[in-house]
Amino acid sequence: MMKRHGTLELASPTQESHASVLGRIVPNVVTLLSLCCGISAIELAIMGRYQEAAIAIVLAGIFDALDGRAARLLKAASTFGTELDSLADVVSFGVAPPLLVYHFSFHSFAGLGWTFVLFYAACCGLRLARFNTQLHDNSSGNPHGWFTGVPAPAGAWLTLVPLFVAFGARDASISPPEFNIAVLATVALLMISRLPTWSFKRFRLSHDHFFPAMILAILLATLLALMPWWTLAAGGLLYAASIPASVLAHRRLARLERRRA
């Protein structure tokens, strides 16, 4: 419905059709941008441009966060968009991060190192397949606001924390191959685990918290501009610390629900 010159007029079917098509296209375009960033990260890692590859993965994560919000804002959520998002996530967060770590750190381990790359990619694929299955049949067993296992973008972030530290310190030796392999394997297992982790997709900011959130956003933007690698590393460590807290919070919520029942 449209309002013009103080009167109400019905929107034409053509206008509604254009709005509907635009609403379906925009989120999928954002998802494809995430996919393109993931593919670019793979090529950059093979070329030895490790920092640029890491930036490409970070950009993929930003686009991945935006596509879902765009779909909800435009009321254009669809099964097609969900499946496309998962396919993009497999590339951007299941293949690109372990390949980057492999070429940066433990490619000299040859077959053994490649085995961990394949293991990580397989775990990410299984995690996304489980997520889609639970989404379609509502069998997650977790209330809204929770994931089962570490989500793929967060897993990629955790995997790259040792590299962020090495980039910030400008010293590759600070991130030894054995440690990177251990991190890769641990994150892979966390993705396919049954641990409940917080989901921030449904996070809503109240009016009372708007001003503090703006101050925090400005502070984060400043830190990213001044010391991007250390800020990304600190963010990954904070998320890692939130995993035990999310498990405890979920258990507390389950106990309260059992008491009410």
C-alpha positions as YAML, in Angstrom:
chain: A
units: angstrom
residues:
- id: 1
  name: MET
  ca: [0.00, 0.00, 0.00]
- id: 2
  name: MET
  ca: [1.28, 3.44, -0.92]
- id: 3
  name: LYS
  ca: [0.50, 6.90, 0.46]
- id: 4
  name: ARG
  ca: [0.57, 9.89, -1.84]
- id: 5
  name: HIS
  ca: [-0.78, 13.45, -1.48]
- id: 6
  name: GLY
  ca: [-2.62, 12.54, 1.73]
- id: 7
  name: THR
  ca: [-4.50, 9.60, 0.18]
- id: 8
  name: LEU
  ca: [-3.91, 5.87, 0.31]
- id: 9
  name: GLU
  ca: [-3.36, 3.96, -2.90]
- id: 10
  name: LEU
  ca: [-2.79, 0.28, -3.42]
- id: 11
  name: ALA
  ca: [0.63, -0.63, -4.78]
- id: 12
  name: SER
  ca: [0.47, -2.00, -8.27]
- id: 13
  name: PRO
  ca: [1.13, -5.73, -8.85]
- id: 14
  name: THR
  ca: [4.21, -4.78, -10.86]
- id: 15
  name: GLN
  ca: [5.69, -2.83, -7.94]
- id: 16
  name: GLU
  ca: [4.96, -5.69, -5.54]
- id: 17
  name: SER
  ca: [6.53, -8.14, -7.98]
- id: 18
  name: HIS
  ca: [9.69, -6.03, -8.30]
- id: 19
  name: ALA
  ca: [9.96, -5.74, -4.51]
- id: 20
  name: SER
  ca: [9.53, -9.51, -4.15]
- id: 21
  name: VAL
  ca: [12.19, -10.26, -6.75]
- id: 22
  name: LEU
  ca: [14.58, -7.76, -5.17]
- id: 23
  name: GLY
  ca: [13.97, -9.30, -1.77]
- id: 24
  name: ARG
  ca: [14.92, -12.74, -3.08]
- id: 25
  name: ILE
  ca: [17.96, -11.57, -5.03]
- id: 26
  name: VAL
  ca: [19.73, -9.38, -2.46]
- id: 27
  name: PRO
  ca: [20.38, -12.05, 0.22]
- id: 28
  name: ASN
  ca: [21.56, -14.56, -2.40]
- id: 29
  name: VAL
  ca: [23.93, -12.01, -3.94]
- id: 30
  name: VAL
  ca: [25.43, -11.39, -0.50]
- id: 31
  name: THR
  ca: [25.83, -15.17, -0.04]
- id: 32
  name: LEU
  ca: [27.58, -15.42, -3.40]
- id: 33
  name: LEU
  ca: [29.95, -12.64, -2.35]
- id: 34
  name: SER
  ca: [30.85, -14.76, 0.69]
- id: 35
  name: LEU
  ca: [31.48, -17.72, -1.63]
- id: 36
  name: CYS
  ca: [33.69, -15.59, -3.91]
- id: 37
  name: CYS
  ca: [35.73, -14.43, -0.91]
- id: 38
  name: GLY
  ca: [36.26, -18.05, 0.14]
- id: 39
  name: ILE
  ca: [37.42, -19.10, -3.32]
- id: 40
  name: SER
  ca: [39.73, -16.07, -3.49]
- id: 41
  name: ALA
  ca: [41.18, -17.00, -0.09]
- id: 42
  name: ILE
  ca: [42.09, -20.45, -1.42]
- id: 43
  name: GLU
  ca: [43.91, -18.98, -4.41]
- id: 44
  name: LEU
  ca: [45.70, -16.39, -2.28]
- id: 45
  name: ALA
  ca: [46.84, -19.06, 0.18]
- id: 46
  name: ILE
  ca: [48.26, -21.19, -2.64]
- id: 47
  name: MET
  ca: [50.10, -18.11, -3.94]
- id: 48
  name: GLY
  ca: [51.63, -17.50, -0.51]
- id: 49
  name: ARG
  ca: [49.73, -14.27, 0.15]
- id: 50
  name: TYR
  ca: [48.64, -15.41, 3.57]
- id: 51
  name: GLN
  ca: [47.52, -12.14, 5.11]
- id: 52
  name: GLU
  ca: [45.36, -11.31, 2.10]
- id: 53
  name: ALA
  ca: [43.86, -14.80, 2.27]
- id: 54
  name: ALA
  ca: [43.01, -14.28, 5.93]
- id: 55
  name: ILE
  ca: [41.36, -10.95, 5.09]
- id: 56
  name: ALA
  ca: [39.30, -12.68, 2.39]
- id: 57
  name: ILE
  ca: [38.04, -15.23, 4.94]
- id: 58
  name: VAL
  ca: [37.17, -12.45, 7.37]
- id: 59
  name: LEU
  ca: [35.21, -10.70, 4.61]
- id: 60
  name: ALA
  ca: [33.44, -13.99, 3.85]
- id: 61
  name: GLY
  ca: [32.39, -14.11, 7.51]
- id: 62
  name: ILE
  ca: [31.03, -10.56, 7.32]
- id: 63
  name: PHE
  ca: [29.00, -11.33, 4.20]
- id: 64
  name: ASP
  ca: [27.76, -14.56, 5.82]
- id: 65
  name: ALA
  ca: [26.48, -12.56, 8.79]
- id: 66
  name: LEU
  ca: [24.81, -10.02, 6.51]
- id: 67
  name: ASP
  ca: [22.97, -12.40, 4.18]
- id: 68
  name: GLY
  ca: [20.81, -13.87, 6.94]
- id: 69
  name: ARG
  ca: [19.99, -10.44, 8.33]
- id: 70
  name: ALA
  ca: [19.13, -9.21, 4.84]
- id: 71
  name: ALA
  ca: [16.81, -12.18, 4.30]
- id: 72
  name: ARG
  ca: [15.02, -11.56, 7.60]
- id: 73
  name: LEU
  ca: [14.80, -7.82, 6.99]
- id: 74
  name: LEU
  ca: [13.35, -8.31, 3.49]
- id: 75
  name: LYS
  ca: [11.25, -11.30, 4.65]
- id: 76
  name: ALA
  ca: [12.86, -13.37, 1.92]
- id: 77
  name: ALA
  ca: [14.06, -16.41, 3.87]
- id: 78
  name: SER
  ca: [13.76, -19.54, 1.73]
- id: 79
  name: THR
  ca: [14.97, -23.13, 1.48]
- id: 80
  name: PHE
  ca: [16.97, -22.17, -1.60]
- id: 81
  name: GLY
  ca: [18.79, -19.45, 0.32]
- id: 82
  name: THR
  ca: [19.50, -21.81, 3.21]
- id: 83
  name: GLU
  ca: [21.03, -24.45, 0.94]
- id: 84
  name: LEU
  ca: [23.06, -21.86, -0.98]
- id: 85
  name: ASP
  ca: [24.35, -20.44, 2.28]
- id: 86
  name: SER
  ca: [25.50, -23.88, 3.45]
- id: 87
  name: LEU
  ca: [27.28, -24.58, 0.16]
- id: 88
  name: ALA
  ca: [29.09, -21.23, 0.43]
- id: 89
  name: ASP
  ca: [29.99, -21.97, 4.06]
- id: 90
  name: VAL
  ca: [31.60, -25.29, 3.12]
- id: 91
  name: VAL
  ca: [33.98, -23.48, 0.78]
- id: 92
  name: SER
  ca: [34.60, -20.31, 2.79]
- id: 93
  name: PHE
  ca: [34.79, -21.85, 6.27]
- id: 94
  name: GLY
  ca: [35.35, -25.56, 5.66]
- id: 95
  name: VAL
  ca: [37.99, -25.54, 2.91]
- id: 96
  name: ALA
  ca: [39.67, -22.13, 2.82]
- id: 97
  name: PRO
  ca: [40.76, -21.89, 6.52]
- id: 98
  name: PRO
  ca: [42.47, -25.31, 6.78]
- id: 99
  name: LEU
  ca: [44.13, -24.77, 3.39]
- id: 100
  name: LEU
  ca: [45.45, -21.41, 4.55]
- id: 101
  name: VAL
  ca: [46.84, -22.89, 7.77]
- id: 102
  name: TYR
  ca: [48.30, -25.82, 5.82]
- id: 103
  name: HIS
  ca: [50.19, -23.65, 3.34]
- id: 104
  name: PHE
  ca: [51.27, -21.19, 6.02]
- id: 105
  name: SER
  ca: [52.43, -23.66, 8.64]
- id: 106
  name: PHE
  ca: [52.59, -27.41, 8.08]
- id: 107
  name: HIS
  ca: [52.68, -28.09, 4.32]
- id: 108
  name: SER
  ca: [56.10, -29.71, 4.92]
- id: 109
  name: PHE
  ca: [54.28, -32.49, 6.82]
- id: 110
  name: ALA
  ca: [52.95, -33.61, 3.42]
- id: 111
  name: GLY
  ca: [50.48, -36.48, 3.73]
- id: 112
  name: LEU
  ca: [49.99, -36.19, 7.50]
- id: 113
  name: GLY
  ca: [49.26, -32.47, 7.30]
- id: 114
  name: TRP
  ca: [46.89, -32.96, 4.37]
- id: 115
  name: THR
  ca: [44.98, -35.56, 6.36]
- id: 116
  name: PHE
  ca: [44.08, -32.93, 8.95]
- id: 117
  name: VAL
  ca: [42.92, -30.56, 6.20]
- id: 118
  name: LEU
  ca: [40.59, -33.26, 4.88]
- id: 119
  name: PHE
  ca: [39.41, -34.08, 8.40]
- id: 120
  name: TYR
  ca: [38.52, -30.46, 9.09]
- id: 121
  name: ALA
  ca: [36.68, -30.05, 5.77]
- id: 122
  name: ALA
  ca: [34.72, -33.27, 6.38]
- id: 123
  name: CYS
  ca: [33.72, -32.20, 9.90]
- id: 124
  name: CYS
  ca: [32.56, -28.83, 8.61]
- id: 125
  name: GLY
  ca: [30.46, -30.53, 5.92]
- id: 126
  name: LEU
  ca: [28.91, -32.85, 8.51]
- id: 127
  name: ARG
  ca: [28.19, -29.93, 10.83]
- id: 128
  name: LEU
  ca: [26.39, -27.98, 8.09]
- id: 129
  name: ALA
  ca: [24.44, -31.06, 6.95]
- id: 130
  name: ARG
  ca: [23.28, -31.63, 10.54]
- id: 131
  name: PHE
  ca: [22.31, -27.97, 10.87]
- id: 132
  name: ASN
  ca: [20.20, -28.08, 7.71]
- id: 133
  name: THR
  ca: [18.54, -31.33, 8.78]
- id: 134
  name: GLN
  ca: [17.65, -29.91, 12.18]
- id: 135
  name: LEU
  ca: [16.40, -26.73, 10.56]
- id: 136
  name: HIS
  ca: [13.98, -28.63, 8.33]
- id: 137
  name: ASP
  ca: [12.62, -31.12, 10.87]
- id: 138
  name: ASN
  ca: [13.02, -29.01, 14.06]
- id: 139
  name: SER
  ca: [14.97, -31.79, 15.79]
- id: 140
  name: SER
  ca: [17.83, -29.79, 17.27]
- id: 141
  name: GLY
  ca: [16.71, -30.25, 20.86]
- id: 142
  name: ASN
  ca: [17.99, -26.71, 21.58]
- id: 143
  name: PRO
  ca: [15.77, -23.65, 21.99]
- id: 144
  name: HIS
  ca: [16.13, -20.61, 19.77]
- id: 145
  name: GLY
  ca: [19.32, -18.74, 20.59]
- id: 146
  name: TRP
  ca: [21.49, -21.88, 20.68]
- id: 147
  name: PHE
  ca: [23.55, -23.86, 18.17]
- id: 148
  name: THR
  ca: [24.52, -27.51, 18.45]
- id: 149
  name: GLY
  ca: [28.29, -27.44, 18.16]
- id: 150
  name: VAL
  ca: [30.47, -24.54, 17.06]
- id: 151
  name: PRO
  ca: [29.09, -22.94, 13.86]
- id: 152
  name: ALA
  ca: [31.28, -23.01, 10.75]
- id: 153
  name: PRO
  ca: [32.15, -19.26, 10.62]
- id: 154
  name: ALA
  ca: [33.14, -19.28, 14.30]
- id: 155
  name: GLY
  ca: [35.18, -22.44, 13.68]
- id: 156
  name: ALA
  ca: [37.07, -20.69, 10.90]
- id: 157
  name: TRP
  ca: [37.72, -17.75, 13.22]
- id: 158
  name: LEU
  ca: [39.10, -20.02, 15.95]
- id: 159
  name: THR
  ca: [41.27, -21.88, 13.43]
- id: 160
  name: LEU
  ca: [42.89, -18.66, 12.26]
- id: 161
  name: VAL
  ca: [43.66, -17.25, 15.73]
- id: 162
  name: PRO
  ca: [47.27, -18.62, 15.72]
- id: 163
  name: LEU
  ca: [47.80, -17.01, 12.32]
- id: 164
  name: PHE
  ca: [46.39, -13.70, 13.51]
- id: 165
  name: VAL
  ca: [48.89, -13.77, 16.38]
- id: 166
  name: ALA
  ca: [51.75, -14.58, 13.98]
- id: 167
  name: PHE
  ca: [50.70, -11.75, 11.66]
- id: 168
  name: GLY
  ca: [50.45, -9.32, 14.56]
- id: 169
  name: ALA
  ca: [53.85, -10.31, 15.95]
- id: 170
  name: ARG
  ca: [55.36, -10.51, 12.45]
- id: 171
  name: ASP
  ca: [56.91, -13.81, 13.45]
- id: 172
  name: ALA
  ca: [55.76, -17.09, 11.90]
- id: 173
  name: SER
  ca: [57.70, -19.14, 14.44]
- id: 174
  name: ILE
  ca: [55.31, -18.01, 17.17]
- id: 175
  name: SER
  ca: [52.72, -20.26, 15.53]
- id: 176
  name: PRO
  ca: [54.42, -23.71, 15.33]
- id: 177
  name: PRO
  ca: [53.03, -26.41, 12.99]
- id: 178
  name: GLU
  ca: [52.27, -28.89, 15.76]
- id: 179
  name: PHE
  ca: [50.18, -26.32, 17.62]
- id: 180
  name: ASN
  ca: [48.28, -25.34, 14.46]
- id: 181
  name: ILE
  ca: [47.47, -28.99, 13.76]
- id: 182
  name: ALA
  ca: [46.17, -29.41, 17.31]
- id: 183
  name: VAL
  ca: [43.99, -26.30, 16.96]
- id: 184
  name: LEU
  ca: [42.69, -27.51, 13.59]
- id: 185
  name: ALA
  ca: [41.74, -30.93, 14.96]
- id: 186
  name: THR
  ca: [40.17, -29.48, 18.12]
- id: 187
  name: VAL
  ca: [38.01, -27.00, 16.24]
- id: 188
  name: ALA
  ca: [36.92, -29.72, 13.80]
- id: 189
  name: LEU
  ca: [35.73, -31.84, 16.73]
- id: 190
  name: LEU
  ca: [33.97, -28.86, 18.31]
- id: 191
  name: MET
  ca: [32.01, -28.29, 15.10]
- id: 192
  name: ILE
  ca: [30.58, -31.83, 15.10]
- id: 193
  name: SER
  ca: [30.15, -31.96, 18.88]
- id: 194
  name: ARG
  ca: [26.81, -31.81, 20.68]
- id: 195
  name: LEU
  ca: [27.90, -28.86, 22.82]
- id: 196
  name: PRO
  ca: [25.31, -26.07, 22.99]
- id: 197
  name: THR
  ca: [26.79, -22.74, 21.91]
- id: 198
  name: TRP
  ca: [25.23, -19.30, 21.84]
- id: 199
  name: SER
  ca: [23.68, -18.02, 18.65]
- id: 200
  name: PHE
  ca: [23.69, -14.27, 18.11]
- id: 201
  name: LYS
  ca: [21.47, -14.36, 15.01]
- id: 202
  name: ARG
  ca: [18.37, -13.45, 16.99]
- id: 203
  name: PHE
  ca: [20.14, -10.83, 19.09]
- id: 204
  name: ARG
  ca: [18.03, -7.70, 19.47]
- id: 205
  name: LEU
  ca: [19.40, -4.42, 20.80]
- id: 206
  name: SER
  ca: [17.08, -2.54, 23.14]
- id: 207
  name: HIS
  ca: [16.82, 1.24, 23.16]
- id: 208
  name: ASP
  ca: [18.43, 1.39, 26.60]
- id: 209
  name: HIS
  ca: [21.56, -0.33, 25.31]
- id: 210
  name: PHE
  ca: [21.83, 1.54, 22.01]
- id: 211
  name: PHE
  ca: [24.25, 4.25, 23.16]
- id: 212
  name: PRO
  ca: [26.67, 1.85, 24.96]
- id: 213
  name: ALA
  ca: [26.57, -0.41, 21.90]
- id: 214
  name: MET
  ca: [27.50, 2.52, 19.66]
- id: 215
  name: ILE
  ca: [30.46, 3.35, 21.92]
- id: 216
  name: LEU
  ca: [31.56, -0.29, 21.82]
- id: 217
  name: ALA
  ca: [31.23, -0.40, 18.04]
- id: 218
  name: ILE
  ca: [33.37, 2.73, 17.66]
- id: 219
  name: LEU
  ca: [35.97, 1.26, 20.02]
- id: 220
  name: LEU
  ca: [36.09, -2.01, 18.06]
- id: 221
  name: ALA
  ca: [36.37, -0.15, 14.75]
- id: 222
  name: THR
  ca: [39.26, 1.89, 16.17]
- id: 223
  name: LEU
  ca: [41.05, -1.21, 17.41]
- id: 224
  name: LEU
  ca: [40.57, -2.95, 14.07]
- id: 225
  name: ALA
  ca: [42.03, 0.05, 12.28]
- id: 226
  name: LEU
  ca: [45.03, 0.37, 14.62]
- id: 227
  name: MET
  ca: [45.84, -3.29, 15.36]
- id: 228
  name: PRO
  ca: [43.63, -5.53, 13.20]
- id: 229
  name: TRP
  ca: [45.43, -8.85, 13.78]
- id: 230
  name: TRP
  ca: [45.59, -8.54, 17.55]
- id: 231
  name: THR
  ca: [41.94, -7.47, 17.68]
- id: 232
  name: LEU
  ca: [40.84, -10.46, 15.59]
- id: 233
  name: ALA
  ca: [42.95, -12.78, 17.74]
- id: 234
  name: ALA
  ca: [41.46, -11.35, 20.94]
- id: 235
  name: GLY
  ca: [37.95, -11.74, 19.55]
- id: 236
  name: GLY
  ca: [38.60, -15.38, 18.73]
- id: 237
  name: LEU
  ca: [39.94, -16.05, 22.21]
- id: 238
  name: LEU
  ca: [36.90, -14.38, 23.77]
- id: 239
  name: TYR
  ca: [34.62, -16.60, 21.71]
- id: 240
  name: ALA
  ca: [36.61, -19.67, 22.77]
- id: 241
  name: ALA
  ca: [36.14, -18.61, 26.40]
- id: 242
  name: SER
  ca: [32.40, -18.23, 25.82]
- id: 243
  name: ILE
  ca: [31.98, -21.90, 24.86]
- id: 244
  name: PRO
  ca: [32.22, -23.27, 28.45]
- id: 245
  name: ALA
  ca: [30.01, -20.40, 29.61]
- id: 246
  name: SER
  ca: [27.37, -21.27, 26.99]
- id: 247
  name: VAL
  ca: [27.39, -24.93, 28.08]
- id: 248
  name: LEU
  ca: [26.85, -23.94, 31.72]
- id: 249
  name: ALA
  ca: [24.10, -21.49, 30.78]
- id: 250
  name: HIS
  ca: [22.33, -24.13, 28.68]
- id: 251
  name: ARG
  ca: [22.47, -26.64, 31.54]
- id: 252
  name: ARG
  ca: [21.06, -24.06, 33.94]
- id: 253
  name: LEU
  ca: [18.23, -23.34, 31.51]
- id: 254
  name: ALA
  ca: [17.51, -27.07, 31.12]
- id: 255
  name: ARG
  ca: [17.32, -27.49, 34.90]
- id: 256
  name: LEU
  ca: [14.85, -24.61, 35.19]
- id: 257
  name: GLU
  ca: [12.68, -26.09, 32.45]
- id: 258
  name: ARG
  ca: [12.65, -29.47, 34.17]
- id: 259
  name: ARG
  ca: [11.59, -27.85, 37.45]
- id: 260
  name: ARG
  ca: [8.76, -26.03, 35.70]
- id: 261
  name: ALA
  ca: [7.64, -29.25, 34.06]
...
